[in-house]
């Protein structure tokens, strides 16, 4: 059986003697090389660092010089990889060729810097004489933390694009953690300048950071939420703890098997034969009450985390509820529409509403809260044709904006072949059903085209695949996963059947605002589900007065019927839509008036003992 050290170092590249014309490892030469890097130019700096890393990772050099070089580029690589990742955010899945290459480049950047640090770690562990490696334990702590940091960022990049981490990535993270435990380095403080919230951490905390993200199941999260949670766990990971499992522990303890190279999740201790590899995770301080307390504290420095997400996290990090309805295998072709605009389109009889101008750009689905930041500077992304073999990723990922007027005109006039066969986003598309339950479906997209599916997005499903008008179920995408290179699998929770496409407009100061698409979901008494209204992600809030415009069949004529309503409690908020309870305005204000008058008669009587504490400051 392999030792931890063998597992970590077996696949390191063989080292050769550096060439005289190669990279110079003297600190002064490294400083000079680093100072000339154009870090504002993503293309040139990424290409230079990547090629230099590949070259130096195969050369014999002292661990001190190698470590000096790696520490110089550690923080810039984290920043460069983050900027590259933003180029891929909110893209249709699976990623097209160009963006798939960017995703691979991000992985290779982190892998190459990890290889460099592993060379340093191997040299430190082979050093047996103290005077040859002063400060060995401190340096080992630093190096192990750096490798876990880059492995974690690599895994997070996989999760954000709903891919499975590469084979061996989770095993490496577990082995590094176990090595730190063996050397008693888990709780030693170390500074990491690449952290955004608090640059002081420990190996245990940085390990728990990526472990907790994985347990929260990022395939059930929006892209921006995955990274927001990972970033916030720079602080919150200290609320958790992990220790080797003891046979005397509670049988309901939350246990992780560190021998697996798969996405970590809680397992039952009795289901594991070799208990040597299981560790107990204590998440008692990550329950909803503690998370809310920290959410309102100064430690929360991201606007992406909300109360609904905290509820989801507290369930994931506690005893997760079992599935309410079992799934059963099923094979069928379904028609599927994704996104509020497209769901509204199919519910409206495959047509846009009359009030919408066909030449206007409808942006309801573009109101997405995310970390997607447009690329700035001197470079912009350029589409790579799927039929073109790209020989130089650096020239294809980025393109200089300073083109001549003739070149710009030529590029503008030349049609992009990749858009010729673009799927019509309005029309429903064929998906394959893998399995189903009372509450939802597992669906597979197995086509050459990418599809605009996102976690938390609205979806409509019909079993009718012919030319007849289908019977549409409305639901939400709860999880998403990319399978291989051209398949997407999604889990759908059905909310309601018989949805109605309507328009809404806020009613303010006796005037209607701009109309937007909305959907009425019927009440389901057996599930105690009230009648609800789905609106755009932004623009509506609790207690808003809203004018509903619904087309009804009256006296054999289809007539527009307007109704004023008031939005009540929020049932669901995502980056793509909001879902509210609502009531008729006349019922709401009539009820409130009655309550107010009843309260006044009860509390403002001269004979009653009134509580005036609330009004002293107003007198």
Secondary structure, 3 states (H helix, E strand, C coil): CCCHHHHHHCCCCCCECCCCCCCCCCHHHHHHHHHCCCCCCHHHHHHHHHHHHHHHCCECCCHHHHHHHHHHHHHHHHHHHHHHHHCCCCCCECCCHHHHHHHHHHHHHHHHHHHHHHHHHHHHHHCCCHHHCCCHHHHHHHHHHHHHHHHHHHHHHHHHCCCCCCCCHHHHHHHHHHHHHHCCCCCCCEECCCCCCCCEECHHHHHHHHHHHHHCCHHHCCHHHHHHHHHHHHHHHHHCEEEECCCCCCCCCCEEECCCCCCCCCECHHHCCCHHHEEEEECHHHCHHHHHHHHCCCCCCCCCCCHHHHHHHHHHCCCCCCCCCCCEEEEEEEEEEECHHHHHHHHCCCCCCCCCCCCCCCCHHHCCCCCCCCCCCCEECCCCCCCCCCCCHHHHHCEECCCCHHHHHHHHHCCCHHHHCCCCCCCCEEEEEEEECCCEEEEEEECCCCECCCCCCEEEEECCCCCCCCCEEEEEEEEEEEECCCEEEEEEEEEEECCEEEEEEEEECCEECCCEEEEEECCEHHHCECCEEEEECCCCCCCCEEEEEEEEEECCEEEEEEEEEEEEEEEEECCCEEEEEEEEHHHHHHHHHHHHHHHHHHHCCCCCCCCCHHHHHHC
